[in-house]
């Protein structure tokens, strides 16, 4: 009988140990698990590497190109990507060595939702016009991708502004939605990357800060029709017009 009790005791202890191991495992890998619905990196990336994993990194670092610059999403880890990694690492208090490894990826995992959008922005708030993302100047998939890249730029800008919320008044529009609000025929809203901001920060502060986060299209106070919001987008060439803000 004592032998049987000892066996039962050992079995219960083993179960308890297994349960505690599982719990520890969940805590240790919870950050990485968050990325499973989106994208998970499986190697360290540094200058000279290339591939789709580099491009995925570049998308999430699109808001860290430096003043007046745009980070290419080309899958090639060159000097510009290394500098963007350093800016990202510095922003979040990581070791700023320009190498994307476990600490950098874990921070990105913590900043993204399973649909690959950053945690502080969503497709729903970006697209109040047409849930299928169709009817714009580009295909629905391209518009949605462009929106995601702009969201990551805004995530970086939000961090630089003290992590205060950024309020979106308008983003993606189909041609019919754009016409209804009096938008111009070449509006970046039609491409998915255009976004209008209002809210907690002054419009000039938003326009001025956006210059550091990969936006080539900045329209704000002093420019016709933009005294009540700051517009950001991704035009092929730079178009910054916010005269009242010194831009």
Phi, psi and omega in degrees: 000317178299321179300317180297317179297320179298319180296317179297317180299316180295322180296316179296321179296320180296319179297318180297318179296317180298317180297317180293326178296318179298316181297318178297319180299320180296317180295317185291327186249008183303322181296313181296323181299330180299333183275348187299331179280356183234281181202139179233129177275142182237014175207160175284137180246136179210175183305130181106341178276160180208163179138179180296328179294328175291318179297319178298322176296316181299322178302316184283343178255013183300338180270010182236040182277344186098170186304124174070006184254165175229132180276122179292138178260064189251000179077009179248120182275091179253193181302322181293321178291320178300317179296322178295320177299316180298316179297319178297313181298318179295321181299328184250014174070028178267168174296116189270080182250358179077009178249129181268104180234205187305313183296317180295314181295320179298323178293320177296316178303319181291339183264356185238150173269172184292346177265012175078003174275153176291154189299335184266004179220156184217158176299325183297316180283337180281330184234093175258010187258308188212108187297343179269355181064018181262171175086004178267202182274351179226173179297159180301318181294322179292318179300318181292321177295314178302320179298317182297318179297317178296326177298319179292327174296317179294326179298318178294318179296319178301316179299316181295335181266021176087016179065019173286148181301146172250129185261123180265124177262336179198143177219246184298138175224141167282171178301321181292319178294319181296318179295322183295330181260005178079026179288153179288158186292342180254017183305138177291344175300330180289342182260352179094341184267349181280141180211139176253132182244142172223184168112221198294328179265155175295150182298324178293320179297321177297314181296317182293319182290326183300338181297339182266357192237028170087010179269122179267345181243106180232116180233128184208200185312133182099342176262138186312126176079008185232031178274351180245008176197164172247126181259136177232143179198192185228070176289155179302325176235160186294135176218090180250117182218095174214071187307322181291347182253007182076024181241000000 
